[in-house]
């Protein structure tokens, strides 16, 4: 019996990992993308698409440069708005308690 190096796993080529094509702003061309998703009980909660050539985040509906820029800006605005609304949800109870205490202090 001959001892040698045993490969852990066969490397997948980029073509087998591709799930579709979309416009990549970094590559400035329509390239293949792969999907990475976070799942909970088998259901996808969040899915992100990444270009196979450069690794930049893409959007699966982007077919040209103009649409890719619009979808990227829309996604950025959505993430900022979600963060601000979450911050306000955390601050609202504290502001209400502070307002009630201030009002009670003024009345008494």
C-alpha positions, 0 to 999 in steps of 0.5 A: 500500500502506497501512502500519498496525499489524499485530496479533501474535495474536488474543486467546483468550477465557476460554471457549476456554481452559476445561477444566472446572469446579471449586470455587474457594475464593477466588471461593467458587463453582464456576468454570471452570479451565484446566490448565497442565502440565509435560511430558517427552517428551510425557507430563505430569509435573505438572499444575496447575489455575487458576481463570479468574476469579481465578487461584487454584489449584484441584483438578479433583475439587472439587465443593463448598467442603468437598471443595475445602478437604480437597483443598487441605489434603491437597495441602499436607501432601503437598508438606511431606512430600515436602520433608521426605523429600527433605531426609532423603534428602540428610542420611542419607548425611552422618549415616551418615558422621559416625556411622562417623567418630565410632564409628571415633574412639571405637574407636581 
